[in-house]
Amino acid sequence: MNAGGQQRRIAYKYEKHPEYRVIFANGAVGGATPRGDIKFDLFIEYLEIPEHTEHSITPDGIGPEVDRTPQNPPFTRQSQVGVIMSPGQAKSFAYWLMGQVDALEKKRKPE
């Protein structure tokens, strides 16, 4: 509180950038930058669709798959967005994120 007994405040107006979008992420990868910030990419992880498949033909029509190319495709991690934060911002973000998870877990616990 200040000398007049009133609490100091700051107001924020929220708006969305024209390129704002919601993304899905399975994970993050990153680390410290040479300038001392934290940089991370949020990614999705998936198995690529095959380039080619072959199916057997049965009396009822198309049967199960019998061959595919490639046989064992690698998993892909596709970066969706990159984020750079100062260490202080990253720490605050980590605390906020853990608080959101804790609140969600408390809501989901059977009473």
PyMOL commands that set and color helices and strands:
alter all, ss='L'
color gray80, all
select helices_A, chain A and resi 87-108
alter helices_A, ss='H'
color red, helices_A
select strands_A, chain A and resi 27-32+38-47+52-58+61-69+75-85
alter strands_A, ss='S'
color yellow, strands_A
deselect
rebuild
show_as cartoon
